[in-house]
Amino acid sequence: MCREKPLRMNEFALPTAKTKLVAVIGDPVRHSLSPVMFNSAFRALGMDWLYVALPVKLGSSRAAIDGIRALNIVGLSVTTPHKETVAAAVDQLSPVAMKLGAVNCVRRSGEVLIGENTDGKGFVESVRSGLGLEPGRSKVVVVGAGGAARAVILALAEAGATIAVVNRTKDKAEKIVDQMAMKNVSTSGFESISDADLVVQATSLGMGNDDPLPFDPNLIGKGQTLVDLIYHPERTPIVAAAAEHGAQTANGVGMLLHQAGEQFRIWTGEKPPLQVMAAAVGLSFGQNTDE
């Protein structure tokens, strides 16, 4: 097991004049677990790096990217509501980020800012390592049509899953299917949840106390798995209801961990200490289920 090294006062215990700075922007962002994960990883490897959370209001993402350039910040995580606007503000996009039109990670190559998207890759890895499911052999229903849903759908489709996209606004689901242009991705109604091996809840419903359930929990039960991409609160009402019906359940912390590990690799060139990062957020490595 990877263990954190004890730090001497003069060995990165505090930021130094040579500290490399990375950050996450979003609104809201103060609930983010990313600073805890990344700073634990940097300490474990004895790296003079620091990760901070920066609240950036809607409409200010381009100004934030200008600030990244001016301040020579070496890496950036991007969360709601800036993933699409940051994609338009950086200099280059990776193939995945270009297809999605959304960025959750920015890396610097000299003076060039390159947008990446690690969400989908992180989700697929969390399903494989944490839930013991092989996406290529799974029937999947993705509920939602936003940026996180698109990233998950693309990664699952490329892994070989058969995917039905379900959304209350059917036009948005159809737009995703057209965008993906893959034979294993189609739209469907909520009733398809009952036949799925894996259900991915990719809407924002569940973050508010008065939110309605994203779908009828009677549609899911024993032998099925529900992953709610929300991780704050830790246990959303739909996760609790699905668990009561006998389904295996997980929140979004596993995806957060693995997509963060990929960002760590992109920025530093080092293998991410996933055990340390998982422990920092109270997650047993290789296990992200609520059960």
N, C-alpha and C positions, 0 to 999 in steps of 0.2 A: 504494500500500500504506500502511495506517495504521501509523505508527511511534510508539513510546512517547516522550513528552516527557521530557527530562532534568529531574530534580527538584532544586531548591535545598534546602538543609538546612531552611529555614523554610517550605517549600512542600510539605507533606504527606509529607515524607520519613519522618516518624514520626507516630503518631497524635497528634492535638491535642485540646484540650478541646471542639472542635466536630465531631470525627470522628463520622460516622454509622456505626453498627455493624450488620452482617448476619452470619449464621452458618448453619452446617449442623449438624443433630443426627442422630445415628444410633448404632448399635452393631453392628459396629465402624465407626469413622469416620476413624481416623488415616491410612488409606490413600487418603482422598479427594483427587482432583485439583482439586476445586472452589476451595479457597483460592487455589491458584496461578492458575487461570483468572480468577477475579473480581478479585483484587488487581492482576493485570496489566492488566485492563480499566480499573480505577479509575485506575491510574497513567497509562495511555495518554491518558485524558481529563482528567487533572489534577483528579480528584475526591477530596475529603477523606472517603473511605469506607474501611472495613476489613472484611474477611471472615475469619472464624475457624471452626475445627472444634471442636464441643463434644460429647464422648462422653456419651450419655444412655442409661442402662440400660433394658431392657425393663420396662415398668410405671411409668416415671417421666415419660412424655411430657406428661401433664397438668400436673405440677409444672414442667416445662420451659416450657410455654406460659404459666403464671403468671409465671415469671421473665422471659419476653419482655415481658409487659405491664409488670412492675415496672421493668425496666431500660430501657424505651423503645427496645428493639432494633427497627429499622425493617423488617427483612425476615428471613425464615428459609427455608432449604432443609431438606427433610425426607426422610430415607432410611430404609432398613430398620433396625429393625422398627416404625417409628412412624407410617407413612402413614395407617393406618386410625384409630388412636387420636387422632392430631392432628385428623383430620377431625371427630371427635366433640367436640373441645375448643375449637375456634375458634368465633367468633360467627356467621359466614356462610360459605357455600360457593358457588363458581362453579358454573354448570350442569354442566360436565364433572366437577368434583370431586364434585358431588352424585351424579351418575350412577355414578361409579366407587366412591364411598364411601371415597376415598383422596386424600390431599393430599401434594404434594411441594414446595409453595411457600406461604408465608404472607406476606401483605402487610398493612400497617397503613393504615387510613383513619381518622385521628383516633384515637379510643380503640377502634375496632372492628378485630378481626383477621379477615381474610378468607382462606379456604383456596382455593388454586388447584391445578391439576394440569397441568404442562407436558410430562410424559413423552411422551405420545402425539404431540403436535405436534412435539416435538423429534425423535422417531424418524422420522416421515414426512419431515421436512425433510432429515434425514441420508441417508435412502435416495434422495431425489430429487437432492440436490446432490453427495453423495459416491459413490453407486453408479450413478447414471444410470438408475434404475428409476422408472417411473411406477406408483404403487400402484393407481391406478384401472384399470390394464390387467393386473394381476398376480393369479396364483393363489398364495395365501399359506398356509403352515402355521405356526401358532404352537404351540410346544411349551412347555407350562406353564400354570398356572392361578392364579398369584399376582397381586399388585398391578401389577407391571410388565407382565405379560401382558395384564391387563384394559385398561390404558391404551393399549397398542399395538394391541390388537384393536379398540377403539372408534375410534381415530384412523384406522386402515387401513380399517375398514368405512365410516366417513363419507367417506373419500377414494374409495370405490368398489371396493375390492379384494374378491375372493372368498376367504373365510377359513375354514380348517378348524382347529379347536382340538383339540389332541392332548395328553392327560395320562395318566400311569400310573393315577391315580385318576379313572375316567371320570365319576363323579358330580360332581366339581369342574368338569370341562370342560362338562358339561351345565348346571350352575348358571350358568356364564358366558354360555352361549348363551341361556338363559332371561332372564338379566339384560339382555343387549343387545337382545333381541327385534327382530333385524334379519334380513331374508331372506338376506343374503349372508354370514351367520355360522352355522356348523354344527359339530358334532363329527365326528371321524373317528378312524381307527386310524393307527398309525405308518406303515403302508404308503403312506399318502397323501403322505408326504414325497417319494417318487420322482417325483410328477407336479407338484410345486410349482415355481413360478418363484423364489419367495423363501421361505426357511425361517428363522424367528425362534426362537432358543434363549433362552427366558425363564425357565428354572429357575435355581437356585443351584448346580447341579451343574457342577463345574469350578473352583470356588474352593478346594476342598480337594485335597491331593495324592493322596488315596486314593479320590476320588469316582469312581463308575462313569460311563461315557458316558451322556448323556441319551437317545441313540438310536443305532441301528446306522449307522455312517458309510457302509456299503455302500448305503444308501438314497439317498445324495446324490452328485452327480457333475458332470461338465462341462455347462455351460449353465445351471446353477443357482447361486443365491446363498445363502449362510448368513451371518446376522448373529447373533452371540452377544452378548447384552446385558451380559455380564461384561466388565470391562476390567482387572481385577486378579485373576489374572495377565493380561498383555497377550495372550497366545496360549494359549488353553485346549486341552486334548487334542482336543475335538471340532472345533475350528477347524483344528488341525493335520491331523487325519484327513481332514476334508472337502477341504482344500486338496490333499492327496495324491491325492484322487479327482478333482481337476480343477475343483472348484467355486470360484467367487469367494467370498472370505471377508472378514468385517470383525468387529471387536469393538465394544464398546459406547461407545467414546470419541466417535464421531460423534454419537450420540444425546445423550451427556452434554453435548457442546459446544452443540448447538442448543437443548436444553431449558434450559441455563444462560443462553443468549442471550435466551431469552424471559423468564426470571426477571429478568435484568438490565433488560430493557425495562419489566417490570411495576413494579419497585422504583424505578427512576430516571427513567423517562419518556424516556430517551435511547436512541438506536440502539446496539446492542451492537457493539463492535469485534471481530468474530468472527475476523478474521485474527490479531489480537494474542492472543486467547484460545486459538486453535488452536496458535499457535506456542509458547505457554507450556507446553503439554502434548506438544510434539513432533509435532503433527499438521499436515500440509499442508492449508490451507483448501480445502474442496471435494473432499477425497480422504480417505476414512477406511477404505480397504480395506487388508488385510494383504498383498496381493499387490504 
